[in-house]
Every structure is written in C-alpha cells, then in structure tokens.
C-alpha cells in the first residue's frame, strides 16, 4: 500500500486551502456582481374628438386629436443597488387646430442604494410637455399653445436605528419654464406665464407598529419663487402625521393630515419701470392626503381626498383640494369596465389682489370599456365630460371627449448574470 509522506500531505492541504479560497472568492464576487438587466417599453396610441379643445365659454373649437407616445424603460438591479431609467418622445397632432401640435418628451433616471440599515435614493426627471395637457392642475389655461420645460431632482435618505423605528428625510428641487413652440434659442417666453422654482425639505420619524400598521410624523419647509409678470415668493412651514393600515386582504388605508403656515411676498407694479409695491400676507391651513383602496375578486375601487400646495405658472402658489373616486369591474377574463371621477378646487394661498384670478373648480367624469386583445395589447374606448368654472372674472366652460386607445406593452428583455 502506498503511503503519503508528511511533506506531500502538507502540499495537499495547501492545495485544498487555495482551492477553497479561490472558490470562496469566486462565490463572493459573483454575488457582489450579480445583476439583472431589464429593458422593456410601452406604446400608447389614441384617437379622440374634443368638442371644446380650448375650454372657452364662447366660440368653442373642436378637433380630432391623434396622440402617440412610445416609452422605453431600462433597469439594472442587484442586491444592494438599483438603477432605473425611462425615455419617451411623442406626437400630439390636432387635425383642425394645427398650432397646438407639439412633441411631448419625458426623461427620467433614478437610483437606490441599500445597506442593512439605510436606504439612499436619488431621482431626476426632465420633461417638455404642452401646458394645455395639465392645465387643470397648473394654470387653468386650456387655450394656450405654450409648453412647459420642467426639471426635478429629489434625493431621499432613511436610516433604521431600531427594528421598528426609522429616520426619514427627503429634499426636492423643481424648476419650470414656459415658452412658445420653436427651435433652439428662438423660443419666445409666454407673457402671461411665470417661470418658477420650488425647493423643499422634509424630515421625520417612522415607526412600524406591526406588519399591518405603520405611522410617521414629519416637518417640512418649502420655498416657491416666481418671476415674470408677477414677482412673488412664498415660504411654507408645516407638520404632517401619516398612517398606513392594511385592514384586510381587500382593504387598505393610507392617510396624511397636517397643518401649514405660509408667508407670501408679491411685488405689484404701480408705475412700469419706476415704482413697485411689495404686498405681504400670512395664511394658515390644513393639508391632507387620504386614500382608501379596495380590491375584490371582480371589483376594485380607489377613493382619494387631498389638500396640497401646488405651484402655478401664473405667478402664485395655490392650495388645491381634490376628491376622486375610481371603479374598475372585471366582466370577464378579458373584458372590464370602469369609471373615473374627480372634483378639484383651486385657490391662491394668498388673498392679495383677489388671488389674481386663480380661484376655479374643475370636474372630470369618464366611463370606459377595456378589452385585452392579447397579453400585450389593450384596446379601450372611453367618454369624458370636463367642466371648469372660473371666478374673477366669472366664466364657465365644458367639453365632451370621445376616445379610442390602443396600448402595446413590450415585455422586453431580461438578462441575469
């Protein structure tokens, strides 16, 4: 029988240690570098008819509208670090009001880094969108062909210092500019819109009371600065209490309630180029964001109630109250019908000069029918009634919108290594 000498034994043990070290290092590096790459996209395409595109109380104009927006998404995910991005460039064409034709664009990038106790995130987005598309939330001006260029950057950080308690914080910077459709440096600033900047910071404490119930309390500060026809600045301070509760498998509740104080300074021109007067105002109010979600076997619904501070392109910070109620009923595996409704009330945070005509109400009601042609293709038909009631000066307008939409969801590619 052949025996192994002590020297040979030491060599074998040395080889085994080196092999184990190499294997261990390989496993560690592979887990460190293990990543999933995902690329997918969606194409939204719609043809609609709006009988009062500009939402005018007199001499309404109707038009067929063709809308095409392809969006490409990508993501890289690891155990500790995620990166996601999106890019879209669309076409919006009015057959009867061609001066409203534009090309909406939206680009976004976000990253998130996780450790055992902390979560650090950063998101940034840039968009070029027709002002008319979101006039209900912003200026209430549906008649304009202006476009809004918006840049937003939002860093976030949270740290879990016990099993149940965490520090949460976030900040935000947003800048919006308004211009006429054009090219390069030839863009012309819209005279009746104001460029604005918004900076905010939020710091708070969150506690996970149970698997189903969590709460947080936070304080915030925000600064709104607007330049143009009106030069104004608003500083807001407040506190919020947020609760999240999973009532059952079907019901979920999320709610925020708080208060705020806002100091506003507005420069009013008395003699152009010579004399301006600064008006000051302090207001207080409450903030809320309540959501009740139900998801049953066939029926799902969402109820929302919110009051929030919203920057406006008309030179003042606004306070908006929004009530929404949505339903979706799954008729068969491929057929569903739904209803979306909302009521929005907008007022200037400051009462200086009557709020410069910011006060208005908006109503939206839209039933729809949806047919899932395949796993990736969805066909929808909808009708929408839209109403806007403005004050100072008083005017009321409404419109009827008939829309046919077909969406393609590209499942994309996923690569893991």
RODO-2510 file (C-alpha; in nm, 4 decimals, decimal comma):
residues 417
     n   res          X          Y          Z
     1     x     0,0000     0,0000     0,0000
     2     x     0,1283     0,3429    -0,0965
     3     x     0,1563     0,5963     0,1865
     4     x     0,1657     0,9750     0,1682
     5     x     0,4601     1,1486     0,3307
     6     x     0,4146     1,4417     0,5679
     7     x     0,5550     1,6809     0,3072
     8     x     0,3122     1,5581     0,0426
     9     x     0,0271     1,5824     0,2951
    10     x     0,1156     1,9427     0,3683
    11     x     0,1164     2,0138    -0,0074
    12     x    -0,2286     1,8558    -0,0473
    13     x    -0,3690     2,0537     0,2434
    14     x    -0,2157     2,3703     0,0932
    15     x    -0,3768     2,2966    -0,2427
    16     x    -0,7132     2,2355    -0,0755
    17     x    -0,6892     2,5665     0,1128
    18     x    -0,6035     2,7550    -0,2063
    19     x    -0,8861     2,5882    -0,3961
    20     x    -1,1309     2,6679    -0,1135
    21     x    -1,0055     3,0277    -0,1085
    22     x    -1,0482     3,0630    -0,4861
    23     x    -1,3970     2,9078    -0,4780
    24     x    -1,4993     3,1265    -0,1836
    25     x    -1,3696     3,4404    -0,3557
    26     x    -1,5500     3,3442    -0,6771
    27     x    -1,8790     3,2948    -0,4923
    28     x    -1,8342     3,6262    -0,3085
    29     x    -1,7512     3,8188    -0,6271
    30     x    -2,0343     3,6579    -0,8231
    31     x    -2,2832     3,7513    -0,5521
    32     x    -2,1336     4,1018    -0,5385
    33     x    -2,1539     4,1479    -0,9157
    34     x    -2,4746     3,9510    -0,9707
    35     x    -2,7103     4,1798    -1,1562
    36     x    -3,0293     4,1679    -1,3556
    37     x    -3,0644     4,3865    -1,6626
    38     x    -3,4168     4,4671    -1,7843
    39     x    -3,5306     4,6547    -2,0950
    40     x    -3,8991     4,6938    -2,1789
    41     x    -4,1381     4,9505    -2,3163
    42     x    -4,4924     5,0590    -2,3877
    43     x    -4,6586     5,2349    -2,6800
    44     x    -4,9654     5,4485    -2,6043
    45     x    -5,1725     5,5447    -2,9065
    46     x    -5,5098     5,7193    -2,9104
    47     x    -5,7529     5,8927    -3,1430
    48     x    -6,0038     6,1276    -2,9833
    49     x    -6,2500     6,4043    -3,0613
    50     x    -6,2806     6,7037    -2,8272
    51     x    -6,5653     6,9476    -2,9000
    52     x    -6,4094     7,2327    -2,6963
    53     x    -6,0320     7,1929    -2,7022
    54     x    -5,9506     7,5352    -2,5542
    55     x    -6,2273     7,5192    -2,2906
    56     x    -6,3785     7,8515    -2,3992
    57     x    -6,7198     7,9659    -2,2774
    58     x    -6,7899     8,1198    -2,6228
    59     x    -6,6995     8,0074    -2,9768
    60     x    -6,5693     7,6611    -2,8846
    61     x    -6,3382     7,4828    -3,1291
    62     x    -6,3482     7,1083    -3,1822
    63     x    -6,0832     6,8832    -3,3308
    64     x    -5,9731     6,5275    -3,3869
    65     x    -5,6576     6,4592    -3,1860
    66     x    -5,4006     6,1894    -3,2581
    67     x    -5,1637     6,1001    -2,9778
    68     x    -4,8673     5,8609    -2,9985
    69     x    -4,6161     5,8119    -2,7177
    70     x    -4,3598     5,5300    -2,7160
    71     x    -4,1730     5,4871    -2,3858
    72     x    -3,8568     5,2841    -2,3332
    73     x    -3,7659     5,1668    -1,9817
    74     x    -3,4461     5,0114    -1,8559
    75     x    -3,3306     4,8862    -1,5171
    76     x    -3,0263     4,7324    -1,3525
    77     x    -3,0888     4,5548    -1,0234
    78     x    -2,8548     4,3995    -0,7698
    79     x    -2,8964     4,3007    -0,4073
    80     x    -2,7761     4,6421    -0,2906
    81     x    -2,8144     4,8828    -0,5817
    82     x    -3,0896     4,9553    -0,8355
    83     x    -3,0840     5,1929    -1,1322
    84     x    -3,3910     5,2675    -1,3441
    85     x    -3,4462     5,4976    -1,6382
    86     x    -3,7086     5,5932    -1,8933
    87     x    -3,7291     5,7965    -2,2128
    88     x    -4,0260     5,8933    -2,4277
    89     x    -4,0773     6,1187    -2,7282
    90     x    -4,4302     6,1535    -2,8596
    91     x    -4,6508     6,3129    -3,1220
    92     x    -4,9619     6,5191    -3,0453
    93     x    -5,1480     6,6292    -3,3594
    94     x    -5,4710     6,8340    -3,3883
    95     x    -5,6298     6,7957    -3,7322
    96     x    -5,8277     7,1229    -3,7086
    97     x    -5,6064     7,3361    -3,4775
    98     x    -5,2568     7,2667    -3,6026
    99     x    -5,0959     7,5465    -3,3985
   100     x    -5,1465     7,3227    -3,0943
   101     x    -4,9332     7,0420    -3,2437
   102     x    -4,6394     6,9513    -3,0218
   103     x    -4,3977     6,6711    -2,9330
   104     x    -4,4204     6,5766    -2,5632
   105     x    -4,0964     6,4460    -2,4138
   106     x    -4,0152     6,2858    -2,0801
   107     x    -3,6842     6,1533    -1,9461
   108     x    -3,6130     6,0132    -1,6030
   109     x    -3,3358     5,8419    -1,4062
   110     x    -3,3460     5,7085    -1,0512
   111     x    -3,1091     5,5107    -0,8307
   112     x    -3,1416     5,3430    -0,4924
   113     x    -2,8671     5,2049    -0,2692
   114     x    -2,9463     4,9765     0,0250
   115     x    -2,7460     4,8665     0,3267
   116     x    -2,8587     4,6641     0,6263
   117     x    -2,9986     4,9757     0,7970
   118     x    -3,0091     5,2586     0,5434
   119     x    -3,1695     5,3441     0,2119
   120     x    -3,0326     5,6211    -0,0100
   121     x    -3,2124     5,7321    -0,3242
   122     x    -3,1846     5,9938    -0,5953
   123     x    -3,4252     6,0613    -0,8801
   124     x    -3,4170     6,3181    -1,1586
   125     x    -3,6555     6,3934    -1,4424
   126     x    -3,6829     6,6351    -1,7317
   127     x    -3,9946     6,6886    -1,9401
   128     x    -4,1162     6,9097    -2,2234
   129     x    -4,4966     6,8945    -2,2207
   130     x    -4,7749     7,1128    -2,3672
   131     x    -4,9090     7,3346    -2,0881
   132     x    -5,2609     7,2541    -2,2071
   133     x    -5,2160     6,8861    -2,1132
   134     x    -5,2063     6,9606    -1,7373
   135     x    -5,3865     7,2977    -1,7265
   136     x    -5,6345     7,1641    -1,4695
   137     x    -5,3537     7,1097    -1,2171
   138     x    -5,1449     7,4144    -1,3130
   139     x    -5,2885     7,7360    -1,4605
   140     x    -5,6434     7,6515    -1,5693
   141     x    -5,5495     7,7885    -1,9141
   142     x    -5,6505     7,5333    -2,1801
   143     x    -5,6373     7,7903    -2,4640
   144     x    -5,2592     7,8288    -2,4760
   145     x    -5,0136     7,6591    -2,7082
   146     x    -4,7301     7,7169    -2,4583
   147     x    -4,5109     7,4325    -2,3459
   148     x    -4,3569     7,3767    -2,0051
   149     x    -3,9985     7,2620    -1,9552
   150     x    -3,9662     7,1072    -1,6118
   151     x    -3,6585     6,9797    -1,4267
   152     x    -3,6976     6,7954    -1,0948
   153     x    -3,4314     6,6444    -0,8668
   154     x    -3,5251     6,4548    -0,5484
   155     x    -3,2754     6,2941    -0,3072
   156     x    -3,4051     6,0729    -0,0229
   157     x    -3,2465     5,9036     0,2788
   158     x    -3,3773     5,6790     0,5546
   159     x    -3,1985     5,5077     0,8439
   160     x    -3,3434     5,2296     1,0607
   161     x    -3,1991     5,2756     1,4087
   162     x    -3,4134     5,0049     1,5757
   163     x    -3,6173     4,7131     1,4451
   164     x    -3,9259     4,9346     1,4465
   165     x    -3,8043     5,2937     1,4164
   166     x    -3,6541     5,4830     1,1243
   167     x    -3,5380     5,8317     1,0389
   168     x    -3,6844     5,9501     0,7073
   169     x    -3,5791     6,2520     0,5059
   170     x    -3,6159     6,3940     0,1566
   171     x    -3,5482     6,7093    -0,0389
   172     x    -3,6688     6,8356    -0,3741
   173     x    -3,5759     7,0950    -0,6335
   174     x    -3,8016     7,1778    -0,9271
   175     x    -3,7754     7,4441    -1,1962
   176     x    -4,0416     7,5173    -1,4591
   177     x    -4,0097     7,7490    -1,7592
   178     x    -4,2748     7,8303    -2,0194
   179     x    -4,2144     7,9010    -2,3869
   180     x    -4,3703     7,9025    -2,7323
   181     x    -4,3100     7,6018    -2,9565
   182     x    -3,9973     7,6803    -3,1553
   183     x    -3,6433     7,5686    -3,2051
   184     x    -3,3326     7,6412    -3,0049
   185     x    -3,2765     7,9998    -2,8940
   186     x    -3,5705     8,1279    -3,0979
   187     x    -3,8228     8,0249    -2,8312
   188     x    -4,0322     8,3159    -2,7072
   189     x    -4,1370     8,3427    -2,3450
   190     x    -4,5136     8,3424    -2,2912
   191     x    -4,6047     8,6769    -2,1355
   192     x    -4,8913     8,5590    -1,9170
   193     x    -4,6993     8,2682    -1,7594
   194     x    -4,4391     8,2881    -1,4858
   195     x    -4,1287     8,0738    -1,4571
   196     x    -4,0960     7,9284    -1,1083
   197     x    -3,8649     7,7375    -0,8770
   198     x    -3,9665     7,5207    -0,5821
   199     x    -3,7268     7,3958    -0,3112
   200     x    -3,8377     7,1801    -0,0205
   201     x    -3,7044     6,9611     0,2596
   202     x    -3,8840     6,7070     0,4776
   203     x    -3,7521     6,5293     0,7914
   204     x    -3,9391     6,2863     1,0127
   205     x    -3,9611     5,9687     1,2183
   206     x    -4,1407     5,6483     1,1176
   207     x    -4,2486     5,3556     1,3343
   208     x    -4,3668     5,0128     1,2183
   209     x    -4,6127     4,9250     1,4927
   210     x    -4,6985     4,5886     1,3329
   211     x    -4,6835     4,4106     0,9987
   212     x    -5,0094     4,5820     0,9046
   213     x    -4,9799     4,9246     1,0657
   214     x    -4,7163     5,1990     1,0420
   215     x    -4,7055     5,5703     1,1243
   216     x    -4,4734     5,8635     1,0686
   217     x    -4,4519     6,2246     1,1794
   218     x    -4,2539     6,4814     0,9836
   219     x    -4,1866     6,8517     0,9491
   220     x    -4,1312     7,0325     0,6196
   221     x    -4,0193     7,3614     0,4710
   222     x    -4,0735     7,4732     0,1119
   223     x    -3,9871     7,7840    -0,0875
   224     x    -4,1763     7,8895    -0,4013
   225     x    -4,0229     8,1653    -0,6125
   226     x    -4,1854     8,3018    -0,9279
   227     x    -4,0626     8,5604    -1,1797
   228     x    -4,2344     8,7207    -1,4776
   229     x    -4,5460     8,9341    -1,4936
   230     x    -4,5718     8,8846    -1,1166
   231     x    -4,2708     8,8514    -0,8877
   232     x    -4,3682     8,6503    -0,5822
   233     x    -4,2155     8,4351    -0,3106
   234     x    -4,3859     8,2015    -0,0653
   235     x    -4,2302     8,0228     0,2321
   236     x    -4,4316     7,7398     0,3874
   237     x    -4,3717     7,5537     0,7149
   238     x    -4,5722     7,2610     0,8408
   239     x    -4,6062     6,9267     1,0153
   240     x    -4,7669     6,6034     0,8926
   241     x    -4,8846     6,2801     1,0554
   242     x    -4,9078     5,9801     0,8217
   243     x    -5,0683     5,6406     0,8859
   244     x    -5,0803     5,3274     0,6721
   245     x    -5,3022     5,0316     0,7650
   246     x    -5,3769     4,7077     0,5819
   247     x    -5,7314     4,6499     0,7056
   248     x    -5,7692     4,3133     0,5287
   249     x    -5,6658     4,1384     0,2109
   250     x    -5,9158     4,3543     0,0223
   251     x    -5,8960     4,6899     0,2053
   252     x    -5,6000     4,9244     0,2522
   253     x    -5,5915     5,2716     0,4083
   254     x    -5,3280     5,5443     0,3741
   255     x    -5,3760     5,8830     0,5316
   256     x    -5,1827     6,2034     0,5965
   257     x    -5,3096     6,5038     0,7890
   258     x    -5,1202     6,8138     0,8925
   259     x    -5,1066     7,1891     0,9059
   260     x    -4,9081     7,4654     0,7385
   261     x    -4,8271     7,8353     0,7654
   262     x    -4,7349     8,0287     0,4518
   263     x    -4,5709     8,3719     0,4279
   264     x    -4,6114     8,5384     0,0865
   265     x    -4,4470     8,8472    -0,0666
   266     x    -4,5748     8,9780    -0,4015
   267     x    -4,4317     9,2715    -0,5956
   268     x    -4,7050     9,4704    -0,7712
   269     x    -4,6124     9,7155    -1,0468
   270     x    -4,7585    10,0640    -0,9834
   271     x    -4,5642    10,2592    -1,2485
   272     x    -4,3909    10,0296    -1,5025
   273     x    -4,0152    10,0620    -1,4733
   274     x    -4,0345    10,3149    -1,1923
   275     x    -4,2375    10,2076    -0,8920
   276     x    -4,3390     9,8745    -0,7420
   277     x    -4,5063     9,7910    -0,4137
   278     x    -4,4458     9,4782    -0,2064
   279     x    -4,7548     9,3196    -0,0539
   280     x    -4,7183     9,0750     0,2334
   281     x    -4,9630     8,8106     0,3508
   282     x    -4,9621     8,5245     0,6004
   283     x    -5,2101     8,2381     0,5768
   284     x    -5,2660     7,9093     0,7560
   285     x    -5,4401     7,5917     0,6501
   286     x    -5,4500     7,2159     0,6805
   287     x    -5,3009     6,9542     0,4496
   288     x    -5,4289     6,6041     0,3910
   289     x    -5,3845     6,3075     0,1597
   290     x    -5,6227     6,0182     0,2268
   291     x    -5,6550     5,7071     0,0156
   292     x    -5,8859     5,4069     0,0603
   293     x    -5,8208     5,1144    -0,1726
   294     x    -6,0401     4,8088    -0,2270
   295     x    -5,9527     4,5122    -0,4460
   296     x    -6,2031     4,2293    -0,4647
   297     x    -6,2367     3,9310    -0,6921
   298     x    -6,4121     4,1293    -0,9687
   299     x    -6,4468     4,4853    -0,8377
   300     x    -6,1740     4,7266    -0,7349
   301     x    -6,2052     5,0898    -0,6299
   302     x    -5,9952     5,3828    -0,5127
   303     x    -6,1110     5,6836    -0,3128
   304     x    -5,8868     5,9835    -0,2637
   305     x    -5,9134     6,3084    -0,0713
   306     x    -5,6255     6,5551    -0,0665
   307     x    -5,5435     6,9156     0,0082
   308     x    -5,1964     7,0225    -0,1005
   309     x    -4,9802     7,3165    -0,2022
   310     x    -4,9298     7,3245    -0,5799
   311     x    -4,7007     7,5664    -0,7689
   312     x    -4,8672     7,7551    -1,0540
   313     x    -4,7323     7,9042    -1,3739
   314     x    -4,9498     8,2106    -1,3199
   315     x    -4,7244     8,3537    -1,0509
   316     x    -4,8729     8,2304    -0,7234
   317     x    -4,8616     7,9255    -0,5016
   318     x    -5,2035     7,7592    -0,4939
   319     x    -5,3901     7,5374    -0,2495
   320     x    -5,5823     7,2569    -0,4172
   321     x    -5,8499     7,0275    -0,2791
   322     x    -5,9035     6,7112    -0,4825
   323     x    -6,1704     6,4428    -0,4399
   324     x    -6,1518     6,1378    -0,6665
   325     x    -6,3413     5,8101    -0,6926
   326     x    -6,2499     5,5354    -0,9401
   327     x    -6,4077     5,1964    -1,0111
   328     x    -6,2986     4,9002    -1,2234
   329     x    -6,5167     4,5922    -1,2769
   330     x    -6,3763     4,2768    -1,4376
   331     x    -6,6649     4,1468    -1,6503
   332     x    -6,4754     3,8512    -1,7954
   333     x    -6,1129     3,7483    -1,8079
   334     x    -6,0503     3,9896    -2,0969
   335     x    -6,3311     4,2476    -2,0644
   336     x    -6,3563     4,5178    -1,7996
   337     x    -6,5362     4,8457    -1,7494
   338     x    -6,4511     5,1399    -1,5310
   339     x    -6,5393     5,4877    -1,4146
   340     x    -6,3017     5,7689    -1,3129
   341     x    -6,4297     6,0841    -1,1457
   342     x    -6,2650     6,3857    -0,9834
   343     x    -6,3547     6,7224    -0,8363
   344     x    -6,0761     6,9810    -0,7940
   345     x    -6,0984     7,3173    -0,6182
   346     x    -5,8109     7,5643    -0,6645
   347     x    -5,7439     7,8877    -0,4747
   348     x    -5,4420     8,1098    -0,4298
   349     x    -5,2668     8,0608    -0,0964
   350     x    -5,2554     8,4412    -0,0674
   351     x    -5,5561     8,6720    -0,0890
   352     x    -5,3503     8,9584    -0,2351
   353     x    -5,5314     9,1211    -0,5285
   354     x    -5,8029     8,8583    -0,5092
   355     x    -5,5575     8,5802    -0,5814
   356     x    -5,5033     8,7127    -0,9359
   357     x    -5,7950     8,5101    -1,0709
   358     x    -5,6638     8,1735    -0,9540
   359     x    -5,9929     8,0576    -0,7980
   360     x    -6,1658     7,7847    -1,0008
   361     x    -6,3286     7,4410    -0,9851
   362     x    -6,2777     7,1511    -1,2256
   363     x    -6,4911     6,8394    -1,2746
   364     x    -6,3963     6,5247    -1,4672
   365     x    -6,6216     6,2204    -1,5267
   366     x    -6,5132     5,9383    -1,7583
   367     x    -6,6654     5,5904    -1,8078
   368     x    -6,4595     5,3394    -2,0090
   369     x    -6,4616     4,9882    -2,1540
   370     x    -6,1425     4,7830    -2,1893
   371     x    -6,0671     4,4746    -2,3987
   372     x    -5,7442     4,2816    -2,3503
   373     x    -5,6821     4,1591    -2,7043
   374     x    -5,3725     3,9619    -2,6032
   375     x    -5,1413     3,9629    -2,3052
   376     x    -4,9595     4,2644    -2,4537
   377     x    -5,2341     4,4522    -2,6425
   378     x    -5,5124     4,6526    -2,4747
   379     x    -5,7974     4,8299    -2,6533
   380     x    -6,0028     5,0927    -2,4653
   381     x    -6,2997     5,3109    -2,5516
   382     x    -6,3981     5,5999    -2,3261
   383     x    -6,6056     5,9138    -2,2954
   384     x    -6,5111     6,2083    -2,0748
   385     x    -6,7060     6,5119    -1,9573
   386     x    -6,4922     6,8039    -1,8424
   387     x    -6,6111     7,1249    -1,6750
   388     x    -6,4280     7,4327    -1,5484
   389     x    -6,5827     7,7198    -1,3506
   390     x    -6,3533     8,0209    -1,3057
   391     x    -6,4034     8,3215    -1,0819
   392     x    -6,2711     8,6785    -1,1170
   393     x    -6,3701     8,7047    -1,3976
   394     x    -6,6580     8,4574    -1,3932
   395     x    -6,6634     8,2071    -1,6776
   396     x    -6,7888     7,8528    -1,7208
   397     x    -6,6884     7,6087    -1,9928
   398     x    -6,7233     7,2366    -2,0573
   399     x    -6,6268     6,9843    -2,3206
   400     x    -6,7061     6,6317    -2,4350
   401     x    -6,4250     6,3960    -2,5318
   402     x    -6,4653     6,0638    -2,7157
   403     x    -6,1523     5,8498    -2,7223
   404     x    -6,0306     5,5211    -2,8671
   405     x    -5,6977     5,3977    -2,7265
   406     x    -5,4756     5,1040    -2,8093
   407     x    -5,1727     5,0240    -2,5927
   408     x    -4,8909     4,7827    -2,6643
   409     x    -4,6849     4,6580    -2,3726
   410     x    -4,3499     4,5246    -2,4904
   411     x    -4,2358     4,2679    -2,2307
   412     x    -3,8762     4,3348    -2,3312
   413     x    -3,5623     4,1506    -2,2348
   414     x    -3,4221     4,0358    -1,9026
   415     x    -3,0629     3,9215    -1,8590
   416     x    -2,9143     3,7943    -1,5349
   417     x    -2,5510     3,7264    -1,4615
***
